[in-house]
Amino acid sequence: MLDELPGRLVKAGEDPFSPFAAILDTADIRLGNLECVVSTRGSAEPGKPYTFRAHPRTLKVLKRHFNALSLANNHSGDFGPAAFGEMLSLLQRHGIAYFGGGANLLQAHTPLLLERRGLRIALLGYNEFFPRNFEADYDKPGVAWSEDEQVRLDIASARTRYHADLVIPMMHWGWEHERHASERQRQLARVMIDAGADAVVGSHPHVTQNIEQYQGRPIIYSLGNFVFDGFTGEDSNTGWLLRLDLDRQGVRRWRTFVAHIDRKGIPHPGSSSEGSCWERGQENATPCAEISPAAVRRAARFP
């Protein structure tokens, strides 16, 4: 979220992602959820208590750290279709790929395809938190909404039409400040994995939530906040950066890096033992402090 204090820091020449730059730089693909519209246009959504609009100058910082961004969230439409449409043009101009939103309904549900090290990865994004009037229509820009049948079709199409080796949906769902996933989150996550998703990664609740394995595939229900100011509780100022290590069978291992967020909304890495680690074959994740340092380094893939 690059409005408010983080946005003012960018205007002053600072980089809110710099404390995590060394970790981000080790990844082949770096993804984020863009929890604001980036635009100079539009008017704030009437009656919405929080609306976020970042200045286009923030795109240089995003370009430095991210390959692609999910637009599927409840703030992308805060300043209306004109602002959302301008953001699409700005992202394209800066060479930042996006998914979970588009100039129309078809584009919003089309997977973003990224190929690395011989793997063709399809990324899909969905919002499930109101207002629904941010949803794309056949002739209106906006975000993808997570109707179960459409989600099944999108995941199947990513395999059959777009020939993806792996499919990963990123979700915006759940209730704010709830530490455990809702029954709806659990149900939809299983729908996605049954349809062929290799992992499900979520956001929106502003706190981290539980992690599950279903059919050997991870469901990370909420990563919590990352760059985001305005929260006072420790839960909302503790987030995760997630690393997935992929092969043709799906997620081979994953780990979380804990982020402690300061009063300016800037995340700072916790100790290497604070996160959770998992490798294929494990039933549940293990605190990284309980596995060998060599395994932690392997999961992180640091040089």
PEWO-V541719 format. One record per backbone hydrogen bond with DSSP energy under -0.5 kcal/mol. NH is the residue of the N-H (numbers start at 1). CO is the residue of the C=O. Records with the same first field share a line. If there is no record, write none. Layout:
NH=CO ; CO
//
This chain:
6=3
7=3
8=4
9=5
10=6
11=7
12=8
13=10
14=9
16=14
18=15
20=17
21=18
23=20
24=20
25=21
26=23
27=24
32=68
34=32 ; 70
35=33
36=34
37=52
39=37 ; 54
43=79
45=78
48=45
49=47
54=37
58=55
59=56
60=57
61=57
62=58
63=59
64=60
65=61 ; 62
66=62
67=30
68=30
69=97
70=32
71=99
73=71
76=73
78=75
80=77
83=79
84=80
85=81
86=82
87=83
88=84
89=85
90=86
91=87
92=88
93=89
94=90
95=92
96=91
97=67 ; 95
99=69
102=142
105=137
108=104
109=105
110=107
112=123
113=111
114=112 ; 121
116=119
119=116
121=114 ; 119
122=166
123=112
124=168
126=170
127=144
128=172
134=131
135=132
136=143
137=140
140=137
142=102
143=134
144=100
146=127
147=145
151=147
152=148
153=149
154=150
155=151
156=152
157=153
158=154
159=155
160=156
161=157
162=157
164=158
165=120
166=120
168=122
169=199
170=124
171=169 ; 201
172=126
173=203
177=205
178=175
179=177
186=182
187=183
188=184
189=185
190=186
191=187
192=188
193=189
194=190
195=191
196=192 ; 193
197=192
198=167
199=167
200=218
201=169
202=220
203=171
209=222
210=179
212=219
214=217
217=214
219=212
220=200
221=210 ; 219
223=202
224=207
228=226 ; 265
237=233 ; 234
238=235
239=259
240=223
241=257
242=240
243=255
244=242
245=253
246=244
247=250
250=247
252=245 ; 250
253=245
254=278
255=243
256=276
257=241
258=256
259=239
260=268
261=237 ; 259
262=266
265=262
268=260
270=258
274=271
277=286
278=254
280=252
282=279
286=277
288=275
289=273
290=287
291=288
296=292
297=293
298=294
299=295
300=296
301=297
302=297
//
